[in-house]
C-alpha cells in the first residue's frame, strides 16, 4: 500500500524529517569545528594582547582611545613655531678631526668626555676641587675661560687679536689670585684640623696640597705644557688637566635653564655639547660602544627628572612626525656644521612631541629620514625647550643626536661600556669637600651670646637658683641659643670648646637625665620663645677626662616621652642624652649650667659603659627597636616631629623631615635590624594589616572640605613586615650637599608595593564611587640600594637589563617579602585619587623604610630570550588540552544520546 501523501519526501513532514536527520548526523562535527575555530581565535587574541601596539590599535579602532586619532594633527600644530625661537644658538661645533688633536690614546679619556664621569679616584678628586674653584669665578669670566678651553687652537699664520688676548689674560690673572688666596685658606684650615685630630697625614699626601702646587705652576690649565721629565709632578699633570675639563663641563651645565627659549648664556654649553656629540658618534662608529648599551629613557623621565639626565648619553625610540628644513650653525673661529631638524612622536601613548637636532651625516646608511618612519636616537638630552605654536606656548624635550638608525641594534661586545660610567654617577659622596671654616659661625655666635650673658656675671652666683628664674637674664640666652642652633651644633661637633666669655663657652655635654621640671614663662617672654614654658633638666654629665659632674640644662623643648602623661614635670626619668649649647660654669667647679635648644635623645659612643643605663633600666621603658636606633645614633627626639606630621590632617613629606628620614635610610643600609649583632628578636615586627588598623576612616558629618578623618593612637618607627607585589621602582635623586651627606649617597629608591592584607577590604569614600582595596593595599617603601634580582627585567622581552640599571622608573612585577621601619602615614598624589576627587585628592598610606628584601621566587626568573619559547609551548599545550576536552565531550554526548526511531503509518486511506 502506498504511503500517504504527507509522508512523501516533498511533503512538509518529509522535509522536516530530512532536515532533522541531516542535523543529527552532522551535529558532532559542527560542534568540533566551531569549538576548534573558537579556540583558535582565543589563542590568537591571547597572543595579540601581549603586543601593546596591537592593543592600542584595537582600542583606537573601537573608540576607546579617541584622543590618539588626533596625535598627528597635534604634532603638526605644535611644530608651527616662530623662526626666532626655532634656531639654536648661532655657534659652530668642532669636527672629529679637530677633536682628535685634543684626545689621548687612552680610551677612558674618550668616555670621560661622553659621560662626564671617571673611574679614576685621583681625577675625580681633582674634578671636585676644580668645580668648587670655578665657582669662584664671575659668570662672565667663567664663559671666557670656557671659550678659551674648548675653542679651536688659533692657527700659527693667523694674526693675533691683541684685545681678546689681553682681556683673557686679565681675567685669568684676577681669577688666579683670588683662587690662590682661597686655596691657601683651605690649606690652613685643613692643617689645623689635622693637628687638632692628632692625625699623622702629611701635606704631600693631601690631595688639596698637590692641587695647590700644580695650580701655581699652570697659568692656563686648559693648555697641556711640555713638562720636564725630571719633574715629580709628571704623573699628576694629565690627571690635573682632565679633572679641569670634567669640572668645567659640569659647571657649564648649570647655566642651562628648562622651560625657556634659547638664552645667551646657553650658547657655550650648546657648543660643548656638540663637541661631545662628535665624540659619541666616533665611539659608536668605531664599535667602542653599541646603541643597545646606552640607557633607554621615556618621555616621563625627560619631563620629570631632566636635571639628572641632562647631557648624558641616552637612547630614545619614536616615529618621525615631521622633518624641517636643514640649518647650520656658525661662529667666528669655529668650523661650520650643518644639521638636520625633525620631530618625533614617542612610541608610548604620550602626545608629547620631541625635537631633535642631528648633525648631517649622522643618519644610518640605508635609513631614509621621512615621516612615519620609526627611528632610534642615541645622543644627549639638552633641555626642555619652550617655543610658540598655533595653540600657544609649548614645551618639548630637545635631543642632540649622535646616531639616528633603525629601532633594532645589536650590543657591542667591548668590555668598556657607557653603562659602567652611568653606574659611577651614583657616588657615595664627593671625593673632596671644602674644609669647613668655623671662624665665621663662631664669630656670629660669640657676639650674640656674649651680649645675652652680660647680666650673669655676679659674684658668688648660685647657678641652681639662677636656673629657676624666668627673668630676662635667663630667657635671653635661651632665645639666643634657639636662634643660633645650627651654628652652635656645627661648632660643638668639632669637639672643641669655643670661649664666648671668661666663664661661658660653646660646648657639648653627654650624660643621663634624671629629672625634668617646667618653668612657667611670663607673657612677654613666652611671646619671644613662642611657647608658654621652658624646661629645666638635671643631668649627670660625663666630662672629657672621664669624671662626672652635675649639670643643669635649660632648654626650650624636650621629648614628650620625658614628661608625665599630663605633659608635666617628672622625677622618675632615666634616659641618655647629648646637648650642644652655651655652657656656664663657676670657679668652684660645681655645678655646670647649659642653655640649649633641645637635647638629643641618643646613646653617645663616648659615654662610659658603666654610666649607660641598660635597656631594662630605662625610665620610661622604650621598645627594643627604639633602643636599637638609639645605639646607632638616631635621635629619638625626632619621633615627636614625625608623630605631629601624621595627626589630622595627615601631612606630606616636609623639608624638616629630610634629616630623620635620610639618616634612617642610611642606617637601614649600613646595619639591618635583623643582621645586627645582639639585635632583638624579629618577632616584634607587626604585619602591615596591624599598621593599617591604626588608621581608621569614619563617615562623620560632612564639612566643606569633605569627610573628616578619625585616627586611632599609633606610634611611628614600629617594625613592620609584609608580603606583596612590587609594581614599580623609581630612583629618586638627591642633589643638595647636606642631604647627600645625611643619606650617604646621591639617590635612593622608592618601591610602590601592593601589600597583602589578608581577607580585608579598605574603602576610601569619594564624591562619586568609592575606591576599594580588597586583600591588598598600596604601601610606599624606600631603601638605599636594591638587590640584583630586582634590577632585572621581567617584562615582555623588549627591554634589556642594562636599561633598567640606569633608568629612573621601571616595573619589575615581582613578589617579595619586605621588612623594615614604619616611618609614618603620609599623603601623596595618585592618578586614581585625582580622577575620583580632582587635583586636591591625595592617597593616604604607610611609608616604610626597608632594610630586608627577599624574593619569593625560589629560582631566577626566565630571561627575555626564553619567553617566546615559553609562550609558544604554553599555547600548544592549551590547544591540545582544548581539543582533547572537546573530543571527550562530543564522544560522551554521542554515546549517551538515544537514537530516533520512525514508525510507519498503518492506517488505511
C-alpha positions in Angstrom: 0.0 0.0 0.0 1.5 3.4 -0.9 2.4 5.8 1.8 0.2 8.7 2.5 0.9 11.9 0.7 2.0 13.6 3.8 4.8 11.1 4.3 6.5 11.7 0.9 9.9 13.4 0.8 8.4 16.5 -0.8 5.7 16.8 1.9 6.1 19.1 4.9 6.6 16.2 7.3 9.1 14.6 5.0 11.2 17.8 4.6 11.2 18.2 8.4 12.4 14.6 8.9 15.1 15.1 6.3 16.5 18.2 7.9 16.3 16.6 11.3 18.3 13.6 10.2 20.9 15.7 8.4 21.3 17.9 11.5 21.6 14.9 13.8 24.1 13.3 11.5 26.5 16.3 11.4 25.9 17.9 14.9 29.1 16.5 16.4 31.3 17.5 13.5 29.8 21.0 13.5 30.5 21.4 17.2 34.0 20.2 16.9 34.8 22.5 14.0 33.1 25.5 15.8 34.9 24.9 19.0 38.2 24.5 17.3 37.7 27.7 15.4 36.7 29.5 18.6 39.7 28.1 20.4 42.0 29.3 17.7 40.5 32.8 17.8 41.0 32.8 21.6 44.7 31.8 21.2 45.2 34.5 18.6 43.6 37.0 20.9 45.9 36.0 23.8 48.9 36.3 21.6 47.8 39.7 20.3 47.2 41.2 23.7 50.8 40.7 24.6 51.7 43.4 22.0 50.8 46.8 23.3 50.8 48.3 19.8 48.1 45.8 18.7 46.0 46.6 21.8 46.4 50.3 21.1 45.3 49.9 17.5 42.2 47.9 18.5 41.3 50.3 21.3 41.6 53.2 18.9 39.5 51.5 16.2 36.6 50.9 18.5 36.8 54.4 20.0 38.2 53.6 23.5 41.1 56.0 22.9 39.7 58.7 20.7 42.5 61.2 21.5 45.0 59.1 19.7 43.4 59.9 16.4 44.5 63.5 16.7 48.1 62.8 17.7 49.4 63.5 14.2 47.4 66.7 13.9 48.5 67.8 17.4 52.1 67.2 16.5 51.8 69.3 13.3 50.2 72.1 15.3 53.0 72.0 17.9 55.7 72.3 15.2 54.3 75.6 13.9 56.8 77.7 15.8 58.3 81.1 15.1 61.7 81.2 13.2 63.3 83.2 16.0 62.6 80.6 18.6 63.4 77.6 16.3 67.0 78.4 15.6 69.6 77.2 18.1 72.4 79.5 19.4 74.5 80.6 16.4 77.5 78.6 17.3 79.7 76.1 15.5 80.7 72.6 16.5 84.2 71.1 16.2 84.7 68.4 13.7 86.1 65.0 14.6 89.4 65.9 13.1 89.9 68.9 15.5 88.7 66.8 18.4 91.3 64.1 17.7 94.1 66.7 18.3 93.0 67.0 21.9 92.3 63.3 22.5 94.7 60.8 24.0 95.1 57.2 23.1 93.5 56.3 26.5 90.0 55.0 25.8 88.8 56.1 29.2 89.5 59.7 28.3 87.0 59.5 25.4 84.4 58.0 27.7 85.1 60.8 30.3 84.1 63.3 27.6 81.0 61.4 26.8 79.6 60.5 30.2 81.3 63.3 32.3 82.3 60.7 34.8 85.6 58.9 35.6 86.5 55.8 37.4 89.9 57.2 38.4 89.7 58.4 42.0 92.5 61.0 41.5 90.9 62.6 38.5 87.6 62.5 40.4 89.1 64.4 43.4 90.7 66.9 41.1 87.4 67.5 39.3 85.6 68.1 42.6 88.2 70.7 43.7 88.1 72.3 40.3 84.3 72.6 40.4 84.5 74.5 43.7 87.3 76.6 42.4 85.5 77.5 39.2 82.5 78.7 41.2 84.8 81.5 42.5 85.0 83.0 39.0 82.3 85.5 38.0 79.9 84.2 35.3 81.3 86.5 32.6 84.9 85.4 33.4 83.8 81.8 33.5 82.5 82.0 30.0 85.7 83.5 28.7 87.7 80.7 30.4 85.4 78.0 28.9 85.7 79.5 25.4 89.5 79.5 25.6 89.4 75.9 26.9 87.0 74.4 24.3 87.6 76.5 21.2 89.9 75.6 18.3 93.5 76.4 18.8 94.5 79.5 16.8 96.3 78.9 13.5 100.1 79.9 13.6 99.5 82.0 10.5 96.6 83.9 11.9 97.0 87.4 13.1 96.9 87.7 16.9 93.9 89.5 18.4 95.6 91.7 21.0 92.4 92.9 22.5 91.0 89.5 23.2 94.3 88.1 24.4 94.8 91.0 26.8 91.3 90.7 28.1 91.6 87.0 28.7 95.0 87.4 30.4 93.5 90.0 32.8 90.6 87.7 33.6 92.8 84.7 34.3 95.2 86.7 36.4 92.4 88.1 38.6 90.7 84.8 39.0 94.0 83.0 39.7 94.9 85.5 42.5 91.5 85.1 44.2 91.7 81.3 43.8 95.2 81.1 45.2 94.1 83.0 48.3 91.2 80.7 48.8 93.4 77.6 48.4 95.8 79.0 51.0 92.8 79.5 53.4 91.6 75.9 52.8 95.1 74.5 53.4 95.4 76.4 56.7 92.0 75.1 57.9 92.9 71.5 56.7 96.3 71.7 58.5 94.6 73.0 61.7 92.1 70.2 61.6 94.8 67.6 61.1 96.7 68.8 64.1 93.6 69.0 66.3 92.6 65.5 65.4 96.1 64.2 66.1 96.4 62.8 62.6 99.8 61.9 61.0 98.8 62.7 57.4 101.5 64.7 55.7 100.9 67.6 53.3 102.4 65.5 50.5 99.6 63.0 50.9 96.9 65.7 50.8 95.0 66.0 47.5 94.4 69.7 48.2 98.2 70.3 48.7 99.0 68.6 45.4 96.3 70.5 43.7 97.6 73.8 45.0 101.2 73.1 43.9 100.0 72.2 40.4 97.7 75.3 40.2 100.7 77.5 41.0 102.7 76.0 38.1 100.0 76.3 35.4 98.7 79.7 34.5 96.4 78.2 31.8 95.2 74.8 32.9 93.4 74.1 29.6 96.7 74.0 27.8 98.9 70.9 28.2 102.5 72.1 28.7 105.6 70.1 27.8 106.7 69.0 31.3 110.2 68.3 32.4 110.8 64.6 32.6 112.6 65.1 35.9 109.5 66.9 37.4 108.0 64.9 40.3 104.5 66.0 39.3 104.7 64.5 35.8 102.2 61.7 36.5 99.7 64.2 38.0 99.7 66.7 35.1 97.5 64.7 32.9 95.0 63.9 35.7 95.0 67.6 36.7 94.1 68.7 33.2 91.4 66.0 32.7 89.9 66.9 36.1 89.7 70.6 34.9 87.8 69.5 31.8 85.3 67.4 33.7 84.7 70.2 36.2 84.3 72.9 33.5 81.8 70.7 31.6 79.8 70.1 34.8 79.9 73.8 35.7 78.6 74.8 32.2 75.6 72.6 32.6 74.4 74.7 35.5 73.7 77.5 33.0 71.1 75.5 31.1 67.5 76.5 32.1 64.5 74.4 31.4 61.1 75.5 30.1 62.6 78.5 28.4 63.6 79.5 24.8 67.3 79.9 23.9 69.3 82.2 26.2 72.6 83.9 25.6 74.3 82.1 28.5 73.4 78.7 26.9 75.5 79.3 23.8 78.7 77.9 25.2 77.0 74.8 26.8 75.4 74.2 23.5 78.7 74.3 21.7 80.4 72.0 24.2 77.5 69.5 23.8 78.0 69.4 20.1 81.7 68.6 20.6 80.8 65.7 22.9 78.2 64.5 20.3 81.1 64.1 17.8 83.0 62.0 20.4 80.0 59.8 21.0 79.4 59.4 17.2 83.0 58.3 16.8 82.6 55.8 19.7 79.5 54.3 18.1 81.1 54.2 14.6 84.3 52.5 15.9 82.4 49.9 17.9 83.6 51.1 21.3 80.0 51.1 22.4 76.8 49.9 20.8 73.5 51.7 20.7 71.9 49.0 22.8 74.4 49.7 25.6 73.2 53.3 26.0 70.4 53.6 28.6 66.9 54.0 27.1 64.6 56.7 28.5 60.9 57.6 28.2 59.1 60.9 27.8 58.1 60.9 31.5 61.7 60.9 32.5 62.7 63.7 30.2 59.9 65.8 31.6 60.2 65.0 35.3 63.9 64.3 36.1 65.6 66.4 33.5 68.5 67.5 35.7 69.8 64.0 36.3 69.6 63.2 32.5 71.0 66.4 31.1 73.8 66.0 28.6 74.4 62.3 29.5 74.1 59.6 26.8 70.6 58.4 26.3 68.6 56.3 23.8 65.1 57.2 22.6 62.7 55.5 20.3 60.0 57.2 18.3 58.4 57.8 14.9 59.3 60.7 12.7 56.3 63.1 12.8 57.8 66.0 10.8 61.0 66.9 9.0 62.0 70.5 9.0 64.5 72.3 6.8 68.1 71.7 7.5 70.1 74.5 9.0 73.7 75.3 10.0 75.4 76.9 13.0 78.3 79.3 12.6 80.6 81.2 14.9 83.8 83.0 14.1 86.8 80.8 14.8 84.9 77.5 14.6 84.1 75.1 11.8 80.7 75.3 10.1 78.4 72.3 10.8 75.2 71.6 9.1 72.4 69.7 10.9 69.0 68.2 10.3 65.9 69.2 12.3 63.0 66.8 12.8 60.3 66.0 15.3 59.5 62.6 16.9 56.3 61.1 18.2 57.2 58.8 21.1 56.3 55.1 20.9 54.3 55.2 24.1 50.8 56.8 24.4 52.2 60.2 25.2 51.3 63.1 22.9 54.5 65.0 23.8 56.5 65.9 20.7 60.3 65.6 20.8 62.6 67.9 18.9 65.8 66.5 17.5 69.0 68.2 16.2 71.2 65.8 14.3 74.4 66.8 12.5 74.2 66.0 8.8 75.6 62.6 8.1 74.6 61.0 11.4 71.6 59.2 9.8 72.4 55.5 9.4 73.1 54.4 5.8 70.0 52.9 4.2 67.6 54.8 6.5 65.5 57.4 4.9 64.5 60.2 7.3 60.9 60.6 6.4 57.5 61.0 8.2 56.0 57.9 9.9 59.5 56.3 9.9 60.4 54.5 13.2 63.9 55.5 14.3 66.2 55.2 17.3 68.1 58.2 18.6 71.4 58.0 20.5 72.7 61.2 21.9 72.1 63.8 24.6 69.1 65.4 26.2 69.9 69.2 26.4 66.8 70.9 27.9 63.1 71.3 27.9 62.8 73.8 25.1 59.9 76.4 25.1 58.5 77.5 21.7 55.4 79.2 20.2 52.9 77.0 18.4 49.4 77.6 17.0 47.9 76.6 20.3 50.1 78.9 22.3 53.3 78.4 24.3 54.5 74.8 24.3 57.4 72.9 25.8 59.3 70.0 24.2 62.4 68.0 25.2 65.3 68.8 22.9 67.6 66.0 21.9 71.0 66.1 20.2 71.5 63.0 18.1 74.9 61.4 17.6 73.3 58.4 15.9 70.0 58.1 14.0 69.2 54.5 13.0 66.6 51.7 12.9 64.9 50.7 16.1 66.8 47.4 16.4 70.6 47.5 17.1 73.0 44.9 18.4 75.1 45.5 21.5 78.8 45.7 21.3 81.0 43.1 22.9 83.6 45.5 24.2 84.4 45.4 27.9 84.2 49.2 28.4 80.6 50.4 28.0 78.7 53.6 28.8 76.7 51.6 31.4 79.9 51.4 33.6 80.1 55.1 33.5 76.5 55.6 34.3 77.0 53.4 37.4 79.6 55.9 38.6 77.1 58.7 38.7 75.8 57.4 42.0 78.8 58.2 44.1 78.6 57.8 47.8 79.8 61.4 48.3 82.2 63.8 46.5 85.8 62.8 46.6 86.7 66.2 48.0 84.7 68.6 50.1 85.9 72.1 51.1 87.2 72.3 54.7 84.5 73.9 56.9 85.6 77.3 58.0 84.3 77.5 61.6 85.6 81.0 62.2 82.5 82.7 60.6 79.9 80.8 62.6 81.9 81.2 65.7 82.2 85.0 65.2 78.4 85.3 64.7 77.6 83.1 67.7 80.2 84.8 70.0 78.8 88.3 69.5 75.2 87.2 70.1 75.9 85.0 73.1 78.3 87.4 74.8 75.7 90.2 74.7 73.0 87.9 76.1 75.2 86.9 79.0 76.0 90.4 80.1 74.0 90.2 83.4 75.0 86.8 84.5 78.5 87.5 86.0 77.6 88.3 89.5 80.0 87.3 92.3 79.1 84.1 94.2 76.1 83.5 91.9 74.1 80.4 92.8 73.5 78.6 89.5 70.8 76.3 90.9 68.6 79.3 92.0 69.6 81.2 88.8 68.2 78.4 86.6 64.8 78.6 88.2 64.3 82.3 87.3 62.2 83.5 84.4 63.6 87.0 84.0 65.4 88.4 81.0 68.8 87.4 82.2 67.9 83.7 81.9 65.5 83.9 79.0 67.7 86.0 76.8 70.5 83.3 76.5 67.8 80.7 75.8 66.4 82.8 73.0 69.9 83.3 71.6 70.8 79.6 71.5 67.5 78.7 70.0 68.1 81.2 67.1 71.7 80.1 66.7 71.1 76.4 67.0 72.6 75.4 63.5 75.8 77.4 64.2 76.1 76.0 67.7 75.6 72.5 66.6 78.3 72.9 63.9 80.8 74.2 66.4 80.0 71.7 69.1 80.6 68.8 66.6 84.2 69.7 66.4 84.6 68.5 70.0 86.3 71.8 70.9 85.4 74.4 73.5 84.8 77.7 71.9 85.1 80.5 74.5 82.5 83.2 74.4 83.3 85.0 77.7 85.6 84.3 80.6 83.0 81.9 82.1 80.9 80.9 79.2 81.7 78.8 76.1 80.1 76.8 73.3 80.5 73.1 74.1 78.9 69.7 74.2 77.9 67.6 77.3 76.8 64.0 77.4 75.2 62.2 80.3 72.0 60.8 81.8 69.0 63.0 82.5 67.0 62.0 85.7 64.6 64.9 86.2 62.6 67.4 84.2 60.9 70.5 85.6 58.7 73.1 84.0 59.4 76.8 84.2 56.4 79.0 83.5 57.2 82.0 81.4 55.7 85.4 81.7 53.7 86.6 78.7 56.4 88.9 77.5 59.0 86.1 77.5 56.5 83.5 76.1 56.0 85.6 73.0 59.7 85.7 72.4 60.1 81.9 72.6 56.7 81.2 71.1 55.9 78.8 74.0 54.5 79.1 77.4 57.0 77.1 79.3 60.7 76.2 79.3 62.3 73.1 80.8 65.0 72.5 83.4 66.7 69.1 83.3 69.0 67.6 85.8 71.8 65.7 84.1 74.6 63.5 85.4 77.2 64.7 82.9 80.4 63.0 81.9 83.4 65.2 81.2 86.1 64.5 78.5 88.5 63.5 81.3 86.1 60.8 82.4 84.9 62.5 85.6 81.3 63.0 86.5 79.6 66.3 87.3 76.1 67.6 87.9 74.7 69.8 85.2 71.6 71.9 84.8 70.2 72.0 81.3 67.8 74.8 80.3 66.1 74.2 77.0 63.0 75.3 75.1 61.9 71.7 74.2 62.3 68.1 75.4 60.9 64.8 74.1 57.3 64.3 75.0 58.2 60.8 76.4 60.3 62.6 79.1 57.2 64.3 80.5 54.4 62.9 82.6 51.2 61.6 80.9 49.6 65.1 81.5 52.7 66.8 80.0 54.1 68.0 83.3 57.3 67.5 85.3 58.7 64.1 86.2 61.3 62.9 88.6 61.2 59.3 87.6 63.3 59.7 84.5 66.4 57.9 83.4 67.5 58.4 79.8 70.8 59.1 78.0 71.2 62.5 76.2 73.5 64.7 74.4 73.3 68.5 74.4 75.0 71.3 72.4 74.8 74.8 73.7 76.1 77.7 75.8 77.9 76.2 78.9 78.4 78.3 82.0 80.5 77.2 84.9 81.6 78.8 88.2 85.1 78.8 89.7 84.1 76.3 92.4 83.6 73.6 89.8 80.0 72.6 90.7 77.6 72.5 89.1 77.5 73.2 85.4 74.8 75.1 83.6 73.9 75.0 79.9 71.4 76.6 77.6 70.4 74.5 74.7 67.5 74.5 72.2 66.7 70.8 72.8 68.7 67.7 73.9 69.3 64.8 71.6 67.9 61.5 72.8 70.7 59.1 71.8 73.3 56.9 73.4 76.6 58.6 72.8 79.6 56.3 71.9 81.9 58.1 74.3 79.7 57.7 77.3 81.3 55.2 79.7 79.8 51.8 79.7 79.1 51.9 83.5 77.3 55.2 83.0 74.9 54.0 80.3 71.6 52.6 81.7 70.7 49.1 80.5 67.7 48.8 78.2 65.6 47.3 81.1 66.5 50.1 83.5 65.5 53.0 81.3 62.6 55.0 82.6 60.2 55.2 80.9 60.8 51.9 79.1 61.2 52.0 75.3 60.7 49.4 72.6 63.7 47.2 71.8 63.6 48.5 68.3 63.9 52.1 69.5 66.8 51.1 71.7 68.5 49.7 68.6 68.0 53.1 66.8 69.3 55.0 69.9 72.5 52.9 69.9 73.0 53.7 66.2 72.9 57.4 66.9 69.4 58.0 65.5 67.9 60.8 67.6 64.6 59.5 69.2 63.5 63.1 69.9 62.6 63.2 66.1 59.7 61.0 67.0 57.7 64.0 68.2 58.0 65.8 64.9 57.2 62.7 63.0 54.1 62.0 65.1 52.9 65.6 64.6 53.1 65.1 60.8 50.6 62.3 60.9 47.9 63.9 63.0 44.8 65.2 61.5 45.1 66.3 58.8 47.9 64.0 57.7 50.8 65.9 56.0 53.0 65.1 53.0 56.8 64.9 53.5 58.3 68.2 54.6 61.7 69.8 54.4 62.2 69.4 58.2 61.9 65.6 57.8 64.9 65.2 55.5 67.4 64.6 58.3 65.4 61.9 60.2 64.3 60.1 57.0 67.6 60.2 55.2 69.5 59.2 58.3 67.1 56.2 58.8 67.6 55.1 55.2 71.4 55.2 55.6 71.1 53.3 58.9 68.9 50.6 57.3 71.5 50.1 54.6 74.6 50.0 56.9 73.1 47.9 59.8 69.9 46.0 59.0 67.9 45.3 62.2 67.8 41.5 61.8 71.5 41.2 61.0 72.9 43.5 63.7 74.8 41.7 66.5 72.8 41.3 69.7 69.7 42.7 68.0 66.3 41.9 69.5 64.2 39.1 68.0 62.4 39.7 64.8 59.1 38.6 66.3 58.4 42.1 67.4 57.6 43.1 63.8 54.0 43.9 63.1 52.1 42.9 60.0 51.1 45.6 57.6 47.5 44.9 58.4 48.2 45.7 62.0 49.7 49.0 61.0 46.8 49.9 58.8 44.4 49.1 61.7 45.9 52.2 63.4 44.4 54.3 60.6 40.6 54.2 60.5 38.3 56.4 58.4 34.7 57.0 59.6 31.8 58.6 57.8 31.2 61.6 60.0 29.1 64.7 59.3 30.1 66.4 56.1 32.1 69.6 56.2 33.1 72.0 53.5 36.3 70.0 52.7 34.7 66.6 52.6 34.8 63.7 55.0 36.8 64.1 58.3 39.4 61.6 59.4 39.5 59.8 62.7 42.8 58.4 63.8 43.5 55.7 66.3 46.6 56.1 68.5 49.7 54.9 66.8 53.5 55.0 67.2 56.0 55.9 64.4 59.1 53.8 63.9 57.5 50.5 64.6 58.9 47.4 63.0 56.7 46.0 60.2 56.8 43.0 57.9 54.7 42.3 54.8 54.5 40.3 51.6 53.3 41.9 48.4 53.8 42.8 44.7 56.5 45.3 43.8 54.7 47.1 40.9 57.0 50.0 40.4 60.6 51.1 41.3 61.7 54.7 41.0 65.2 56.1 41.6 64.9 59.4 43.4 67.9 61.7 43.0 69.2 63.8 45.9 71.2 66.9 45.0 71.7 69.1 48.0 75.1 68.5 49.5 73.8 68.5 53.1 71.1 66.0 52.2 73.7 63.8 50.3 75.7 63.7 53.5 72.7 62.6 55.5 71.8 59.9 53.0 75.3 58.8 52.3 74.5 58.8 48.6 73.0 61.0 45.9 69.9 58.8 45.4 67.6 56.4 47.0 64.9 54.0 45.6 61.1 54.2 46.0 59.2 51.0 45.7 55.4 51.1 45.2 54.1 47.8 46.7 50.7 46.3 46.8 50.9 44.7 50.2 48.9 41.5 51.1 46.5 42.3 53.9 44.6 39.1 54.0 40.8 38.9 53.6 40.3 42.6 54.3 38.8 45.5 52.4 39.6 49.2 52.7 37.2 51.7 51.3 38.1 55.3 50.5 35.0 57.4 50.2 34.9 59.9 47.4 32.2 62.3 46.0 31.3 59.6 43.4 32.1 55.9 43.6 34.3 54.8 46.5 37.8 53.4 45.9 38.0 49.9 47.3 41.2 47.9 48.0 40.4 44.2 48.6 43.1 41.8 50.0 45.9 44.3 49.3 46.7 47.9 50.0 49.3 50.3 48.4 52.4 50.9 50.5 55.3 53.2 49.7 58.7 51.8 50.6 62.1 53.4 50.3 65.6 51.9 50.6 69.2 52.9 49.8 70.2 50.1 47.5 68.4 47.3 45.5 69.3 43.7 45.3 70.5 42.4 42.0 67.3 40.3 41.3 65.1 43.4 41.5 67.2 45.2 38.8 66.5 42.5 36.3 63.7 43.0 33.8 60.6 40.7 33.9 58.8 42.4 31.1 57.8 41.1 27.7 61.3 40.7 26.5 61.6 44.0 24.7 63.7 45.6 27.4 67.3 44.8 28.4 68.5 44.6 31.9 71.2 47.3 31.1 68.4 49.8 30.5 67.0 49.2 33.9 70.2 49.7 35.8 70.2 53.4 34.9 66.6 54.0 34.3 64.6 56.2 36.6 61.5 54.1 36.7 60.7 50.5 35.8 58.1 47.9 36.6 59.5 44.6 37.9 56.2 42.9 38.8 57.9 40.8 41.4 56.5 39.3 44.7 58.7 39.8 47.7 58.9 39.7 51.5 59.7 43.1 52.9 60.7 44.1 56.4 61.7 47.5 57.8 60.7 50.6 59.8 57.2 52.0 59.6 58.1 55.7 59.3 54.6 57.2 59.4 51.4 57.6 57.4 51.8 60.2 54.7 49.8 61.8 52.0 50.8 61.7 48.3 49.2 62.3 44.9 48.0 59.4 42.8 46.2 59.1 39.5 43.2 57.2 41.0 42.6 59.8 43.6 43.0 62.7 41.2 40.4 61.1 38.8 38.0 60.4 41.7 38.3 63.6 43.7 40.3 66.0 41.5 43.7 67.6 42.0 43.0 68.0 45.7 42.7 64.3 46.1 45.5 62.6 47.9 46.2 59.0 48.8 47.0 58.2 52.5 49.2 55.2 53.2 52.2 53.9 55.1 55.7 55.0 54.4 58.2 52.2 55.2 62.0 52.3 55.2 63.1 48.8 54.1 66.2 47.0 55.5 65.3 43.5 54.4 64.0 42.5 51.0 63.7 38.9 49.8 62.2 37.5 46.6 59.5 34.8 47.0 60.8 33.0 43.8 63.0 30.0 44.5 64.9 30.4 41.3 65.9 33.1 38.9 63.1 34.1 36.6 63.3 33.3 32.9 65.1 35.8 30.7 63.6 37.6 27.9 65.2 35.3 25.3 63.3 32.3 26.7 60.0 34.0 26.9 58.9 33.4 23.3 59.6 29.7 23.5 57.7 29.5 26.8 54.7 31.4 25.3 54.6 29.1 22.2 54.9 25.9 24.4 52.1 27.2 26.6 49.9 27.9 23.6 50.5 24.4 22.1 49.6 22.8 25.4 46.4 24.8 25.8 45.4 23.9 22.2 46.0 20.2 22.8 44.1 20.2 26.1 41.2 22.1 24.5 41.0 19.7 21.5 41.1 16.7 23.9 38.4 18.2 26.1 36.2 18.9 23.1 36.7 15.3 21.7 35.9 13.8 25.0 32.7 15.9 25.4 31.4 15.1 21.9 32.2 11.4 22.2 30.3 11.1 25.5 27.4 13.1 24.1 27.0 10.8 21.1 27.4 7.6 23.1 24.7 8.5 25.6 22.2 10.1 23.2 19.1 7.9 22.4 18.6 7.1 18.7 15.5 8.5 17.0 13.0 5.8 15.7 10.4 6.5 12.9 7.2 4.4 12.9 5.4 3.8 9.5 1.7 4.7 9.4 -0.6 1.7 9.3 -3.8 3.4 8.9 -5.8 2.9 5.7 -6.9 5.7 3.4 
